[in-house]
Structure formats: structure tokens, C-alpha cells
């Protein structure tokens, strides 16, 4: 069984743009996936911007990285 992180890294190395899932973003932020769900309803401003694809939230990698950088510099997005 392949590690999801490895699959994502492989796609990024090939230059393929892909949408991130809650699991991917939780990994980047160092929080649990269940924490993502809780934050979405209690404090959505503490998460990067997302959009819905069907019933699932999806994220654009560049937007997530820009959001993280802005948070590191103390700016709000």
C-alpha cells in the first residue's frame, strides 16, 4: 500500500496541479482531521480558504501555502 504523502509528492514533482483534501491540509498544518471539521464550524477563519466539490472541501496548494505564509508574518488573509 502506498503512502498518500508519497502519491501527492509524486504528482507535485511531475508538475501536476491537484486539489488537496482535508487530510492533506491537516497534515500540512499539523492538526488532526477531526480538528479541521471542528474548526470549520466553530472558527472557520483559522483554516485556509476552501471550496466545495460535491460534499467535500477542497484546497488549492498555492492558496494554502500563501495562507500559511501570511499567518507566519502575522497578517490576516
DSSP file (Angstrom, degrees, kcal/mol; ACC not computed):
  #  RESIDUE AA STRUCTURE BP1 BP2  ACC     N-H-->O    O-->H-N    N-H-->O    O-->H-N    TCO  KAPPA ALPHA  PHI   PSI    X-CA   Y-CA   Z-CA
    1    1 A X              0   0    0      0, 0.0     2,-0.2     0, 0.0     0, 0.0   0.000 360.0 360.0 360.0 134.1    0.0    0.0    0.0
    2    2 A X        -     0   0    0      1,-0.1     2,-0.3     2,-0.0     3,-0.0  -0.560 360.0-112.9 -87.7 151.0    1.4    3.4   -0.9
    3    3 A X    >>  -     0   0    0     -2,-0.2     4,-1.7     1,-0.1     3,-0.5  -0.654  18.7-134.5 -79.5 132.0    1.6    6.3    1.5
    4    4 A X  H 3> S+     0   0    0     -2,-0.3     4,-2.2     1,-0.2     5,-0.2   0.837 106.7  58.0 -58.4 -31.3   -0.8    9.2    0.5
    5    5 A X  H 3> S+     0   0    0      1,-0.2     4,-2.6     2,-0.2    -1,-0.2   0.908 104.5  50.8 -64.0 -40.2    2.0   11.6    1.1
    6    6 A X  H <> S+     0   0    0     -3,-0.5     4,-2.4     2,-0.2    -1,-0.2   0.899 109.1  50.5 -64.4 -40.7    4.2    9.8   -1.4
    7    7 A X  H  X S+     0   0    0     -4,-1.7     4,-2.1     2,-0.2    -1,-0.2   0.915 111.9  47.6 -64.2 -42.6    1.4   10.0   -4.1
    8    8 A X  H  X S+     0   0    0     -4,-2.2     4,-2.4     2,-0.2    -2,-0.2   0.923 112.1  49.5 -64.1 -45.0    1.0   13.7   -3.5
    9    9 A X  H  X S+     0   0    0     -4,-2.6     4,-2.5     1,-0.2    -2,-0.2   0.903 109.3  52.8 -59.8 -41.5    4.7   14.3   -3.7
   10   10 A X  H  X S+     0   0    0     -4,-2.4     4,-1.5     1,-0.2    -1,-0.2   0.920 110.2  47.2 -61.7 -44.8    5.0   12.3   -6.9
   11   11 A X  H  <>S+     0   0    0     -4,-2.1     5,-2.3     1,-0.2     4,-0.3   0.912 112.5  49.4 -63.4 -42.1    2.2   14.4   -8.6
   12   12 A X  H ><5S+     0   0    0     -4,-2.4     3,-1.4     1,-0.2    -2,-0.2   0.895 108.0  53.4 -66.0 -39.2    3.8   17.6   -7.5
   13   13 A X  H 3<5S+     0   0    0     -4,-2.5    -1,-0.2     1,-0.3    -2,-0.2   0.834 106.6  53.6 -63.3 -31.2    7.2   16.6   -8.8
   14   14 A X  T 3<5S-     0   0    0     -4,-1.5    -1,-0.3    -5,-0.2    -2,-0.2   0.493 118.6-114.0 -81.7  -2.9    5.6   15.9  -12.1
   15   15 A X  T < 5 +     0   0    0     -3,-1.4     2,-0.5    -4,-0.3    -3,-0.2   0.640  65.4 148.9  81.2  13.6    4.2   19.4  -12.2
   16   16 A X      < -     0   0    0     -5,-2.3     2,-0.4    -6,-0.2    -1,-0.3  -0.714  42.3-138.7 -85.3 124.7    0.6   18.2  -11.9
   17   17 A X        +     0   0    0     -2,-0.5     2,-0.3    -3,-0.1    -5,-0.0  -0.672  30.9 173.2 -81.4 132.6   -1.7   20.6  -10.1
   18   18 A X        -     0   0    0     -2,-0.4    43,-0.7   -10,-0.0     2,-0.3  -0.950  32.7-109.6-138.6 159.4   -4.1   18.8   -7.8
   19   19 A X  E     -A   60   0A   0     -2,-0.3     2,-0.3    41,-0.1    41,-0.2  -0.675  32.8-129.8 -87.7 142.1   -6.6   19.7   -5.2
   20   20 A X  E     -A   59   0A   0     39,-3.2    39,-1.9    -2,-0.3     2,-0.2  -0.645  15.5-141.5 -91.4 149.9   -5.8   19.0   -1.6
   21   21 A X     >  -     0   0    0     -2,-0.3     4,-2.4    37,-0.2     5,-0.2  -0.471  33.8 -97.7 -96.8 173.8   -8.2   17.2    0.8
   22   22 A X  H  > S+     0   0    0     35,-0.4     4,-2.8     1,-0.2     5,-0.2   0.893 126.6  55.2 -56.8 -39.7   -8.9   17.9    4.4
   23   23 A X  H  > S+     0   0    0      2,-0.2     4,-1.8     1,-0.2    -1,-0.2   0.908 108.0  47.7 -61.7 -42.9   -6.4   15.1    5.2
   24   24 A X  H  > S+     0   0    0      2,-0.2     4,-2.0     1,-0.2    -2,-0.2   0.929 114.7  45.1 -63.3 -46.4   -3.7   16.7    3.1
   25   25 A X  H  X S+     0   0    0     -4,-2.4     4,-2.5     1,-0.2     5,-0.2   0.885 109.8  54.9 -68.8 -38.2   -4.2   20.1    4.7
   26   26 A X  H  X>S+     0   0    0     -4,-2.8     5,-2.1    -5,-0.2     4,-1.4   0.902 108.1  50.7 -59.6 -40.0   -4.4   18.7    8.2
   27   27 A X  H  <5S+     0   0    0     -4,-1.8    -2,-0.2    -5,-0.2    -1,-0.2   0.917 111.0  47.8 -63.3 -43.8   -1.0   17.1    7.5
   28   28 A X  H  <5S+     0   0    0     -4,-2.0    -2,-0.2     1,-0.2    -1,-0.2   0.877 116.9  42.9 -63.9 -37.9    0.5   20.4    6.4
   29   29 A X  H  <5S-     0   0    0     -4,-2.5    -1,-0.2    -5,-0.1    -2,-0.2   0.614 107.9-123.8 -85.7 -13.3   -1.0   22.2    9.4
   30   30 A X  T  <5S+     0   0    0     -4,-1.4     2,-0.3     1,-0.3    -3,-0.2   0.838  70.6 117.2  74.1  32.9    0.0   19.5   11.9
   31   31 A X      < -     0   0    0     -5,-2.1    -1,-0.3    -6,-0.2     2,-0.1  -0.822  69.2 -93.9-125.3 167.4   -3.5   19.1   13.2
   32   32 A X     >  -     0   0    0     -2,-0.3     4,-1.4     1,-0.1     3,-0.2  -0.457  28.6-122.4 -78.9 154.1   -6.0   16.2   13.2
   33   33 A X  H  > S+     0   0    0      1,-0.2     4,-1.7     2,-0.2     5,-0.1   0.865 115.5  55.9 -62.8 -35.9   -8.6   15.8   10.5
   34   34 A X  H  > S+     0   0    0      1,-0.2     4,-2.1     2,-0.2    -1,-0.2   0.848 103.1  56.3 -65.2 -32.2  -11.3   15.9   13.1
   35   35 A X  H  > S+     0   0    0      2,-0.2     4,-2.6     1,-0.2    -1,-0.2   0.842 102.1  56.0 -65.6 -33.9   -9.8   19.2   14.3
   36   36 A X  H  X S+     0   0    0     -4,-1.4     4,-2.2     2,-0.2    -2,-0.2   0.933 107.8  47.9 -62.1 -45.5  -10.3   20.5   10.8
   37   37 A X  H  X S+     0   0    0     -4,-1.7     4,-1.1     2,-0.2    -2,-0.2   0.917 112.7  48.4 -63.1 -43.1  -14.0   19.7   10.9
   38   38 A X  H >X S+     0   0    0     -4,-2.1     4,-2.5     1,-0.2     3,-0.6   0.929 112.2  48.3 -63.4 -45.1  -14.4   21.3   14.3
   39   39 A X  H 3X S+     0   0    0     -4,-2.6     4,-2.1     1,-0.2     7,-0.3   0.860 102.4  63.5 -63.5 -35.4  -12.6   24.5   13.2
   40   40 A X  H 3< S+     0   0    0     -4,-2.2     4,-0.4     1,-0.2    -1,-0.2   0.859 115.5  30.5 -58.8 -34.7  -14.7   24.7   10.1
   41   41 A X  H << S+     0   0    0     -4,-1.1    -2,-0.2    -3,-0.6    -1,-0.2   0.808 129.6  35.0 -94.7 -33.0  -17.9   25.1   12.1
   42   42 A X  H  < S+     0   0    0     -4,-2.5    -3,-0.2     1,-0.2    -2,-0.2   0.847 138.4   3.1 -92.0 -36.8  -16.6   26.9   15.2
   43   43 A X    ><  +     0   0    0     -4,-2.1     3,-2.2    -5,-0.3    -1,-0.2  -0.478  62.2 169.6-150.7  70.1  -13.8   29.1   13.8
   44   44 A X  G >  S+     0   0    0     -4,-0.4     3,-1.7     1,-0.3    -4,-0.1   0.732  74.1  72.0 -61.8 -21.1  -13.5   28.9   10.0
   45   45 A X  G 3  S+     0   0    0      1,-0.3    -1,-0.3    -6,-0.1    32,-0.2   0.640  86.5  67.1 -68.4 -11.5  -11.1   31.9    9.9
   46   46 A X  G <  S+     0   0    0     -3,-2.2     2,-0.3    -7,-0.3    -1,-0.3   0.305  95.4  69.4 -90.5  10.0   -8.5   29.6   11.4
   47   47 A X  S <  S-     0   0    0     -3,-1.7     3,-0.1    -8,-0.1   -11,-0.0  -0.910  90.2-102.2-124.3 153.6   -8.4   27.5    8.2
   48   48 A X        -     0   0    0     -2,-0.3    16,-0.1     1,-0.1    -2,-0.1  -0.263  56.5 -79.1 -65.2 161.1   -7.1   28.2    4.7
   49   49 A X        +     0   0    0     14,-0.2    11,-0.4    11,-0.1     2,-0.3  -0.343  58.6 174.0 -63.9 141.1   -9.7   29.1    2.1
   50   50 A X        -     0   0    0      9,-0.1     2,-0.3    -3,-0.1     9,-0.2  -0.878  18.7-151.5-138.6 171.2  -11.5   26.1    0.6
   51   51 A X  E     -B   58   0B   0      7,-2.1     7,-2.9    -2,-0.3     2,-0.4  -0.959  26.7-102.8-142.5 162.1  -14.3   25.4   -1.8
   52   52 A X  E     -B   57   0B   0     -2,-0.3     2,-0.5     5,-0.2     5,-0.2  -0.680  23.0-176.0 -92.0 136.4  -16.8   22.5   -2.1
   53   53 A X  E >  S-B   56   0B   0      3,-3.0     3,-1.8    -2,-0.4     2,-0.5  -0.931  77.3 -47.4-123.7 103.1  -16.6   19.8   -4.7
   54   54 A X  T 3  S-     0   0    0     -2,-0.5    -2,-0.0     1,-0.2     0, 0.0  -0.612 123.5 -24.9  68.1-121.8  -19.7   17.8   -4.1
   55   55 A X  T 3  S+     0   0    0     -2,-0.5     2,-0.4    -3,-0.1    -1,-0.2   0.342 122.7  89.6-101.5   4.5  -19.9   17.3   -0.4
   56   56 A X  E <  S-B   53   0B   0     -3,-1.8    -3,-3.0   -35,-0.0     2,-0.3  -0.814  72.2-127.7-111.3 142.9  -16.1   17.6    0.2
   57   57 A X  E     -B   52   0B   0     -2,-0.4   -35,-0.4    -5,-0.2     2,-0.3  -0.673  29.3-169.5 -81.3 138.9  -14.0   20.6    0.9
   58   58 A X  E     -B   51   0B   0     -7,-2.9    -7,-2.1    -2,-0.3     2,-0.3  -0.944   5.6-155.8-130.6 153.7  -11.0   21.0   -1.4
   59   59 A X  E     -A   20   0A   0    -39,-1.9   -39,-3.2    -2,-0.3     2,-0.5  -0.931  16.8-128.6-130.0 148.5   -8.0   23.3   -1.3
   60   60 A X  E >>  -A   19   0A   0    -11,-0.4     4,-2.2    -2,-0.3     3,-0.5  -0.884  22.2-136.7 -97.5 126.6   -5.6   24.7   -3.8
   61   61 A X  H 3> S+     0   0    0    -43,-0.7     4,-2.7    -2,-0.5     5,-0.2   0.881 101.6  51.4 -52.0 -48.5   -2.0   24.1   -2.7
   62   62 A X  H 3> S+     0   0    0      1,-0.2     4,-2.2     2,-0.2    -1,-0.3   0.878 110.7  49.3 -60.5 -38.4   -0.7   27.6   -3.7
   63   63 A X  H <> S+     0   0    0     -3,-0.5     4,-2.3     2,-0.2    -1,-0.2   0.883 111.0  49.8 -68.3 -38.3   -3.5   29.2   -1.7
   64   64 A X  H  X S+     0   0    0     -4,-2.2     4,-2.5     2,-0.2    -2,-0.2   0.932 112.2  47.3 -65.5 -45.0   -2.8   27.1    1.4
   65   65 A X  H  X S+     0   0    0     -4,-2.7     4,-2.4     1,-0.2    -2,-0.2   0.892 112.6  49.4 -64.3 -39.2    0.9   27.9    1.2
   66   66 A X  H  X S+     0   0    0     -4,-2.2     4,-2.4    -5,-0.2    -1,-0.2   0.890 110.6  51.0 -65.3 -39.1    0.1   31.6    0.8
   67   67 A X  H  X S+     0   0    0     -4,-2.3     4,-2.1     2,-0.2    -2,-0.2   0.913 110.7  48.4 -63.7 -43.7   -2.3   31.4    3.8
   68   68 A X  H  X S+     0   0    0     -4,-2.5     4,-2.2     2,-0.2    -2,-0.2   0.925 111.8  49.7 -62.7 -44.4    0.4   29.7    5.9
   69   69 A X  H  X S+     0   0    0     -4,-2.4     4,-1.7     1,-0.2    -2,-0.2   0.904 110.1  50.7 -61.5 -42.3    3.0   32.3    4.9
   70   70 A X  H  <>S+     0   0    0     -4,-2.4     5,-2.7     1,-0.2     4,-0.3   0.889 110.0  50.0 -63.2 -39.6    0.6   35.2    5.8
   71   71 A X  H ><5S+     0   0    0     -4,-2.1     3,-1.0     1,-0.2    -1,-0.2   0.886 107.8  53.7 -65.3 -38.8   -0.1   33.6    9.2
   72   72 A X  H 3<5S+     0   0    0     -4,-2.2    -1,-0.2     1,-0.3    -2,-0.2   0.857 110.4  47.2 -63.8 -34.0    3.7   33.3    9.8
   73   73 A X  T 3<5S-     0   0    0     -4,-1.7    -1,-0.3    -5,-0.2    -2,-0.2   0.422 118.9-111.9 -89.0   1.4    4.0   37.0    9.0
   74   74 A X  T < 5S+     0   0    0     -3,-1.0     2,-0.3    -4,-0.3    -3,-0.2   0.634  73.2 132.1  81.6  14.0    1.1   38.0   11.3
   75   75 A X      < -     0   0    0     -5,-2.7     2,-0.3    -6,-0.2    -1,-0.3  -0.683  52.9-129.1 -95.9 152.6   -1.2   39.1    8.5
   76   76 A X              0   0    0     -2,-0.3    -5,-0.0     1,-0.1    -9,-0.0  -0.757 360.0 360.0 -96.2 150.8   -4.8   38.0    8.1
   77   77 A X              0   0    0     -2,-0.3    -1,-0.1   -32,-0.2   -10,-0.0   0.392 360.0 360.0-105.6 360.0   -6.0   36.7    4.8
